[in-house]
């Protein structure tokens, strides 16, 4: 069966699609990504790039590119004649899903967040099935919905918090990364002196701020490693004692499946506040703590870090509580959904 995966926008949509594409290939399916320029580095996966731009850019330009994308997607899909289109949400999936609907090609949607995204909501009536990453997903409560889990290949290893040095992993993500460079780094540099000597910071950092952030840590004699992107995220998660992250669905899935305690700072401008609700779901299970990005964020984050970094039992409890969340790698379950629809 030839399958098109409609994805793009941010890594939180793209990486699950790439993971699924690899699994589909093993099962004998032929899949092609229809996306934007974000997947340029993944040359081992067949893809088709649509000329799109973010909704936050010039509105006229956004809609012009969206219309062009719809025309191109329609043309390419007529040529490829796939048996199925799988949509991962975000504006980047809209042209491909619309083309599939026009051509009466079956659609299955995958939602990464705890709130069904606007594009997925738009196509929900047309979809054969809607697979969710969380057991509870707002706007996804009908007979079409099935809980599969997100598509992340992370395996848990035992959590230990007895080391003299505590590793803090900071994952900024693509949305509001400057905030992490500025605020989170500053908070860590203003921890008590005795605490700064007992931590090691591994931080995803924007290129333009790299030297400045490194200088901050070095001036406070804090051991650090900074990079724009970590290719070996699984090993970074396993070696971390505490993670500070945005609350994108894929990051949450990776952190939770790695069974690591986390502080989530949801991106305040996410659509339908989905990052807040993603984090709240994990926080309600006792596996993480939410710090909201507001005028009190520095004070709140510093107090929380001081509390957690001197209390390994709390960190261990949070790590153990990740098992209560029911978060799982949903690739196998999702492929069952495909097989069931086309049996």
Secondary structure, 3 states (H helix, E strand, C coil): CEEEEECCCCHHHHHHHHHHHHHHHHCCCEEEEEECHHHCCCCCCCEEECCCCCCCCCHHHHHHHHHHHHHHHHHHHHHHCCCEEEECCCHHHHHHHHHHHHCCCCEEEEECCCECCHHHHHHCCCCCEEEECCCCCECCCCCCEEECCECCCCCCCCCCCCCCCEEEEEECCCCCHHHHHHHHHHHHHCCCHHHHCCEEEEEECCHHHHHHHHHHHHHCCCEEEEECCCCCHHHHHHHCCEEEECCCHHHHHHHHHCCCCEEECCCCCCHHHHHHHHHHHHHHCCCEEECCCCCCHHHHHHHHHHHHHCCHHHHHHHHHHHHHHCCCECHHHHHHHHHHHCC
